[in-house]
Amino acid sequence: MKEDKLADFSLQLAKASMAYCRHLHGYGDKKGQFLRAASSVGANIAEAKYGNSAADFANKFHIALKECNETKFWLNLFEPENEEQALELKKLKRLTGNIMRMLIKSLQTLKNSSSQNK
């Protein structure tokens, strides 16, 4: 259930990031780096569902967390040009933070359950 919510949020992040890119003028290749990081979050979460093992699942979630952190970096770099862009940027930052918290919680749960099974 939680993974589905996480997958939904990560898809929202990818789509909203694509939409936000139309506002990014003068950022050159940074726009592409941002979009690759933002879309990679969802791609890694999707891959985790079909991992070969619990360790593979956790590794994909860890990569998604790292990509989320990179997305956060780019979002903090961008300067909105108007109020509409500022609101979109704030929503993207909030969504990125929510995904990061969910990934961290999921990784902690995985770690705790694997240490209890030993």
N, C-alpha and C positions, 0 to 999 in steps of 0.2 A: 504494500500500500504506500509506504513512505517513498519507495523508489519511483513509483508512478508520479507522485507529486513532485519529486525531484526531477524526473524526466520532463514533466510539464513545465516546470519553472525554467529548466535549462533550454527548452525549445522557445519559450517566451523570451529568454535572454538573447538567443541567437537572432530571432526575428526582430526584436526591438533594437538590437545592435546594428542590424542591416539597415533598418529604417533611420537610425541616428546618423549613420555614415553619410547620408545625403547632406548633412549640415557641416561636415568636416571639410573645410576648404583650407588649403595651405598646410596640411599636415603630411602630404606626400605619402611615403610608404608606411608611416605610422598608422594610417587608417587601415591598411591591409593587415598589419600586425595585430591591431586591436580586434579586427573582425575574425582573424584566424584563432586568436585566443578565446574570444567569446563563443564562437561556434564549436571549438574543441571541447568545451565543458560538456555540452550535450552529447557530442560524439563519444566521449569517453564513458559517460554514464550509460549510454546505450550499449556500448561494447561490454561493459561490466556485467550486464544481465546474462551474457552468454560466455562468461569466463570459464576457463578449464578447471578452476579450483577456487577455494575461498581466498587464497593468496592472490590469484589473478584478479578476482573481483575487487579486493582491497587495493591492489596496485592501480587499477583503472580509476577507482575513486580518488586515490591519492594524486594521480595525474590530473584529474578533473579539478581537484582542489588547487593545484599549482596553476592551472590555466585560469581558474577563477581569480586567483591572486594577481596574475598578470593582467587580466581584464580590469581589475580594480585599479591597478597602476595606470593603465591608459585612461580610464575614466577620470582619474584625478589630474591627469595631464591636460585634458581638453578644457578649453574655455568657451562657455556658451556665449553666443552673440546677442541673444535676446531672452525674454522671459519664457517663451515656449521651449526653447532649447534647454534652458536651465531646469525646467520642470521635467523634461524627458531625461536629462542627465541625472537628476535626483532619483527618478524612478529606476533607471538602470543601476545606479549605485545601491539602492535599497534591494533590488532583486538579486544583484550579485552578492550582497551581504547575506541575504536569506539563504541563498544556495550554499555559500561557504559554511554557514552555521549548520545546515543540514548535512553537508558532507563531513564536517568535523565530528558531529554527533554520530553519524553512521560509522565512521572509521573508529571512533572510541568504542562503540558497541561491538564492532567486529573484533577489535583487539581484546576486549574483555571476554567475549565469548570464546575466542580461540585460546586464551590463557586459562580459562576454566575447563576446557576440554583436554588439557594436557595432564 
